[in-house]
């Protein structure tokens, strides 16, 4: 979806935000493809939470708490 209305500053902000999202997706994919788990973890906030829609073999919900897991 392109931004066609709004002033120039709004349109530029949209493009900058879109580029930032693209950069993040590329960084995630590259870290996974190269199995660089430190780079992958660095893409998360230190206190971020990741909850996955399945469970680990021990029955706990899969995911991570913070960068350290």
N, C-alpha and C positions, 0 to 999 in steps of 0.2 A: 504494500500500500504506500503510495507516494503522498507527500504533503503538497497540496497544490494551493491551499489557501493559507492565509497568515502572512505576517511580514517576513522579511528576509532573515531576521534573527531567529524566528521560529523554524524556518526551513533549514537554516544552517545547524541549529541545535538538533533537529531531527536527524540530519545526516551524520553529525558527530556521534550521537547516541547509537545510531545504527552501525556505524563503523566499530564502536567499542564492543557491541554485542558480537559482531562478526569476529573481531580479534579474540574475544574470550572463547568463542566456539572453536576457532582454529587452534588456540593454545590447548584447550581440553583434548581435542582430537590428536594433536601432535604428542602430547604427554602420554596418552593411552597407546598410540601407535608405537612409540619408542620405548614404552614401558618405563618411563621416567616418573616413578611414583612420588619422588620428592617435588618435582615440578608440578605434578597433578595436585598434590596436597597444598602447595603454595597458592593455588588458584582459589582456595577457599579462605574465608575469614577465619581467624584464630578461634573464634567462639561459634562458628557456624555449625548447623546440624544437617545431616543428610539422612533421610529415612527412605528406605527402599521398600517396594510393595511385596516383599517376600521375607522369609525367615531364614536365619542361619541354621545349620544342622542341629544346634543345641536348642532350637525353638525360640530364641530371641529374635526380635525384629532386626533385619539387616540394616546397617547404616553406620554412621560415624558421628561422634561428638567432637567437634573441633578438629583442628589440623592433625592432631596426634592420634585421632581415632578412638 
